[in-house]
Amino acid sequence: MHIGHELSTVYTMSDGKSTTQLEIITIEKDFGVYTTSDLKPKEQCIQGAKNAQSVLGMINRQFKIIDKEDFGIIYKT
């Protein structure tokens, strides 16, 4: 991945008989952090919000009546 600039470089791999062009990627995940080629945190924020909404949905489905104190305990676990 080229970070911070646009290059039209094409990378290939050859096994002696044939040549294969490598895929161009713009997003990479390493240690749970999403990195894009333009270094903007947009994808990381989207994935974090998606994960939080998932957890909130699970809590909402399992507990119909819950107060603020119990919610804090459940959300942290």
RARA-V55410 format. One line per field, one symbol per residue. psi: psi as a letter, one per 30 degrees, with the letter a starting at -180 (. if undefined). Layout:
psi=???
This chain:
psi=kkkfljkhkkklkkgeelkkkkkkkfkkkkhgkkklfggkgeeeeeeeeeeeeeeeeeeeeejejkleeeeeeeef.
